[in-house]
Amino acid sequence: MTAKIAVIYYSATGAVHKLAQAVAEGAASTGAEVRLLRVPELAPDSAIDENPLWRQHADATASIAQAAVEDLAWADAFAFGTPTRFGTPAAQLKQFIDQTGGLWREGELAGKPVTAFTSAYNRHGGSEATILSLGNVFYHWGALIVPPGYTDPAVYAAGGNPYGTSLVAGPTGDDQDTATLAAARHQGQRLAQITIRLLAGGRTDAGEPVAATASQGV
């Protein structure tokens, strides 16, 4: 059985992009159909131009398709990637997530496996907090969180983050670390494998439409 996996990410200078590619490769290794998608950039060109690495990455990845909420409806499972911003996801990814209210109300996101990965400039720069904050979104969706856990030696070799693969992109970090990318490939493979198992058994916990409340749309 073939699973459909959407790998959706934001990357400013390329660290999360590398992780996203590795996650997509891992998922594809199971035979899954994978969409690698970037969320739209929100920063003005003037800000991007101030950082040569940011501008270089923006130009190099312009051909990668932009994510739309329809991709979430299409997918059987999701992987979300973001750099950490003070221990929370980047605004670009959050803005995309904030557009999913319609799918959430219809129960289209419930019961689907999801995982997350991140990058920070420093080794203790908020990676775990960023992944855990994304978990709050997944709880609301009723999604099934699939962390890498300690399920493969690759996780230990990459630093042992059981919440999701995290890459250190600073000058003393490992932005070229093959161990980290191997862990990301394992994470994508694990997500796809679990999704295939769920599909084979029938997804029985899909959500019902959510009744409107006064708090929606604020």
N, C-alpha and C positions, 0 to 999 in steps of 0.2 A: 504494500500500500504506500502511495506517495503522499507525503505531507507538504503543505505549502507554508513556507516560513518567510516572514518579513523581518529583515534586519534594518532597523531605522535608527539613524544616529545624527548627531551634530559634532562637527570637528572644526576647530578654528585653524590650527596649524598642522594637523595631520596625525597626531598620536591616536585619537579615537578612530580616525579613518582606518588606520592599520589594524586596530583591533576588530573593527566592523568587518573588514575583508576576511580576517582570520575566522571570525565567528561564522560568516557566510560560507567559507570553505569547509568548515567542520560540518555544518548542516548539510551542505551539498554532497558530502562524502557518503551520506546515508541514502542518497538517491532522491532527497527532498528537492522540491522546486523552490528556489530561493530568489527573493527580490532584495537587492541591496539598494537602500534608499536614504537620501540625505534630506533633512528638514530644511526649509528655507532660511536663508541668512536674514537677520534683522538689523545688523549693524550697518551704518552708512558707509559708503565707499571711502569717505574721508578717514574714518577710524581704521578701516582695513588697510588703507594705504600707508598708515603710520607704522605698520609692522610688516616688514618685507616677507616674513615667513607666512603670515596670514594671507597676504595678497597672493603669494606664490601658490599656496594650497587652494585658495578659492578659485584661481584660474585653472589649476590642474584638474580639479574635480568638477568643473562646470558641466561636464557631459553626463554626470551621474544623475539619474532621474530623481526628482523631488518627491517626497512622500506625500500622500493624500490620505484622508480618512478612509477612502474606499479601499486602500491597501490593507487596512485592518479588518475590514469586512471580508476581503478575499482570503486572508491568511488563516491558517489553522493555529499558528503560534507566532509569537513576537520575540524579538531581541532588541532592546533599546540601549543605545550607547550615548554617553555625554561626558564632557569634561566636568570636573567638579568646580562649582562656583560658590566658595565659602561653605562647602559641605552640602550644597544642593545642586540640582541639575541646572544646566545652562538655560537661559531664558528662551533660546531658540527651540529647544526640545519641549520646554514647558508650554510654549505657545502652541505647538502642534498638539500636545496632549489636551490642552484646553478646548480644542475643537471637537473632541470625541463625545460630547454630551449626547448627541443624537443616537449614536451607536450604543452608548451606555443605557440610555432610556429604553431601547428596544431589546436589551439583554444580549446584544451581539458580541460583547467582549467577555461575557461570563463563561467560565469553563475552559478557556483557552490557555495553554501554557505560555509563560512569559519569563524572560530572564533579562538581566541588565549587566552592563560593564561600563568602566569609566577610566579616566586618566587624570592625574594631578601632577603639578610641577614638582612637589615634594613627596617623599614616601609617606609622610603622615599628613598629607594635605587635604584630607576629607573624603577619601575614596569610599570608605565603608559607609560614612554618613550619607553620601550622595546616593549610593545604591539603596540604602534603607529608606531614604526619603521617597525614592521611586516606588518602593514597596507600598507606601500609603495609597498611591494611585491604583496599584494592582488590587489592593484589598477592596477598594470601592468598586472596581470593575467586577469583582468576583472571579478574577483570573487565578490560574494555578501557578504559583511562583516555583520556578525550577532553578535553584541555585546550583553552582558546580559542586558545592560541598567539598568534602575530601574524598572524591570518588575516583581519582586517578593520580598517579605520580606527577603528572604535569602540573597539577594544582600546587603541590609542595614545591616543585622546582621554580615556580613563578613567584614564590613568596608566601603561599599558603592562605590566600583570601577565599574563604568559603562562600562569601556573599556574591561575588562576581569577579571576573578578571579585572585587575587594575594595573595600569601601566604608569610608571614613573617617568615623566617627560623632561625633568629638569637636567641641568648640566652634569649632575652626579647620578642621574637615573639610568634607566635601561630602555630607552625608546627604541633601541635596535635589538633588544634582548629576545633571542629566539625562544627562550623558555616561556616568556610571557605570551608570545603569539601562539605557541603550542597549547598553552592553557586556554586561550581564547578559542582555538579550534576544537578543543575538547568540550568547552562549554556549548558551542554551537551544535556539535555532534550529539551531546547529551540531550539538548533541547529537542532536536529532531527525533531522536530515538524514542523519547518519552511520548512525544506527540504521535508518532506512528503507532505506538502501543495503545494509546487512548483511542485513536481513530479505529483501530482494529476491533476494540471492544465496544465501540459506540459511545459517543459523547452524550452522557445522560444528565449532565448538570448545567446545561445551557440556561441562561437566565430568561425570566419572563420580563415583558416590558415593565419599566419602573413607573409607578404612579407619580404624577406631577406633584411637586410640593412647593410651598411658598419660597423655599430657599433656592430653587433652581433658577438659573439665569441671572443671579445677582452679580 
